Amino acid sequence: MTAILEIPGLPPLSDAMTAADIYAWERAIEAAISPQAQVSIHVSSHASKAVWASVYANRSNGSDHWGEFHTTWSEAIRAAHAHALTIGPVQR
């Protein structure tokens, strides 16, 4: 998988990302893992860290779940991508 800032065609990471930008990043990170992966970046009501990042290697059985709270969209996306790098492409 390429480094997070080198994924062609994706919008730049920023605090002013649109929902469509975030969706594009979620799908790109999923594609790097497997067709069964699920990545979710969304607003949460957790104290001062309001952005939740979540990665499942296999959404159907909930395997290899990871999740963390972050303060910005770009932090959450970077963290989700970093976790995806630890999973690598899952054998299909």
Backbone hydrogen bonds, N-H to C=O, Kabsch-Sander energy under -0.5 kcal/mol:
donor,donor_aa,acceptor,acceptor_aa,energy
6,E,3,A,-2.0
7,I,4,I,-0.8
10,L,7,I,-1.3
17,M,14,S,-0.8
22,I,18,T,-2.2
23,Y,19,A,-2.5
24,A,20,A,-2.1
25,W,21,D,-1.9
26,E,22,I,-2.6
27,R,23,Y,-2.5
28,A,24,A,-2.0
29,I,25,W,-2.4
30,E,26,E,-2.4
31,A,27,R,-2.5
32,A,28,A,-1.2
33,I,29,I,-0.7
33,I,30,E,-1.5
34,S,30,E,-2.1
37,A,34,S,-1.4
38,Q,56,Y,-2.4
40,S,54,S,-2.6
42,H,52,W,-2.3
44,S,50,A,-3.4
47,A,45,S,-1.1
49,K,46,H,-1.0
50,A,48,S,-0.9
51,V,70,H,-2.6
52,W,42,H,-3.4
52,W,50,A,-0.5
53,A,68,E,-2.7
54,S,40,S,-2.3
55,V,66,W,-2.7
56,Y,38,Q,-2.6
57,A,63,S,-1.5
58,N,63,S,-1.0
59,R,36,Q,-3.6
61,N,58,N,-0.7
62,G,58,N,-1.4
63,S,58,N,-1.0
66,W,55,V,-2.1
68,E,53,A,-2.1
70,H,51,V,-2.9
76,A,72,T,-2.0
77,I,73,W,-2.6
78,R,74,S,-2.6
79,A,75,E,-2.4
80,A,76,A,-2.4
81,H,77,I,-2.5
82,A,78,R,-2.6
83,H,79,A,-2.3
84,A,80,A,-2.3
85,L,81,H,-2.0
86,T,82,A,-0.9
86,T,83,H,-0.8
87,I,83,H,-1.2
88,G,84,A,-2.9
90,V,33,I,-3.1
